[in-house]
Amino acid sequence: MKQFIFFICSLCFVPTLFAQSTDTLFLDDCYNNAIKNYPLYEQKELHKLASELRMKNYTTNYLPTLDFNAQATYQSDVPGIDLPLANISKVSKDQYKASIDLKQVIYDGGLTNSHKKIEKADFDVRENRIDVELYKLKERLNKIYFYVLLLKENEKLLNTEIHEINERKKNVESSVKNGVLLDSNVDVLEAALLKTNQQLIDVIAGEKAAFLMLQDYIKQPISEKSVFVLPTIDINLCDSIKRPENRLFDNEITKLDLTSKLISKKRNPKLFGFGQFGYGRPGLNMLSNDFDTYYIFGAKLSWNILDWKNSSRQKDELSIYKNIVNTQKRTFEKNIRIVLDKEKCEIEKFEKLIESDEKIIKLRTKILKRSASKLENGVITSTDYLVDLNAETQSKIDLKTHKIRLVQSKINYLTISGN
């Protein structure tokens, strides 16, 4: 019986779990959903299909080709032999020919294999370019995600402040009735309450705007009840750069190297087999004026011995482009390291600020408790109390902000470095 009750309770609890999980947002999930739902992501599959078709075309290079040819001509003169005793008819001036030509590549000097390698490298370059654009989404999502985290923390602290003012207002109203405090103290608290509510409205409006932006990226509904989880990370500030741009530069260099090899192989000897099956007038016997069938089989060797250094100049041009890509790669990595150094300083700054924030909050809390007691006893006014309350609230906001900004700086460091 106990097992049955436990089973029923489990069934009731499972939908609740799923309902809660959909309201919880993790930064990694935002990355994945945004990338998969971004229109540019569809190009990956399209480029793959196009590359597969080109690969299949290269594979057919070693298959025989068949061509059908037909022609009809009329010429002003024809060859003939003028012998008195020979009975040789003169060939007609109108001639006809139809043939099926067969061609078979026996050896192409490695061109087909080189074309396949270049196509693979070209596909990698196209895919890397898409990855570079998609990677930029992470930087945008980082800004939105942590902006929401900051707003939500501000919302919590403002609600706490509103609650504190309301509680203090009740005590002040009681003191006013007892003649301990003036009515103006209640008005001051009421004005502070309205001002804090205005700030809360502004924060909630900012959250809704951020929700809409994030929804457009991840294609997932977000509400004010959605929980944004602050990432927990431990980073190594000496990580190497692993950006998609690095892979793009490397693959562009690989493509240039393969293209240079292809230029060399274009001059390699090439061997072809060929055949021709035909019917026409005349056939192979040029002295016959009858329609006849014929066929020819053979092999052909082609070798470009001299190209007046065209290949050499093309290779030199590719070498220049390779140096350009290497320069772009070094420039990119230098700029990335400059930005990483900046983020390192940001991380160190927030770590130090958090230490001082915690000390400030302890002091501000003590000061506020004393101010609350003085206000109730009529020693200070509500204005004086609000100064201390705002100072404590601001110190808590600073702590929460610095903690979130610390994690954001670490995430930025990982994003910038590609780790």
Buried (B, 14 or more C-beta within 10 A) or exposed (E): EEEEEEEEEEEEEEEEEEEEEEEEBBBEEBBEBBBEBBEEBEBBEEBEEBBEEBBEEBEEBEEEEEEEEEEEEEEEEBEEEEEEEEEEEEBBEEBBBEBBBBBBBEEBBBBBBBBBBBBBBBBBBBBBBBBBBBBEBBEEBBEBBBBBBBBBBBBBBBEEBBEBBEEBBEBBBEBBEEEBBBEEBBEBBBEBBEEBEEBBEEBBEBBEBBBEBBEEBBEBEBEEEBEBEBBEEEBEEEEEBEBBBBBBBBBBBBBBBBBBBBBBBBBBEBBBBBBBBBBBBBBEEEEBBEEBEBEEEEEEEEEEEEEEEEBEEBBEEBEEBBEEBEEBBEEBBEEBEEEBEEBBEBBEBBEEBBEEBEEBBEEBBEBBEEBBEBBBEBEBBBBBBBBBBBBBBBBBBBBBBBBBBBBBBBBBBBBBBBE
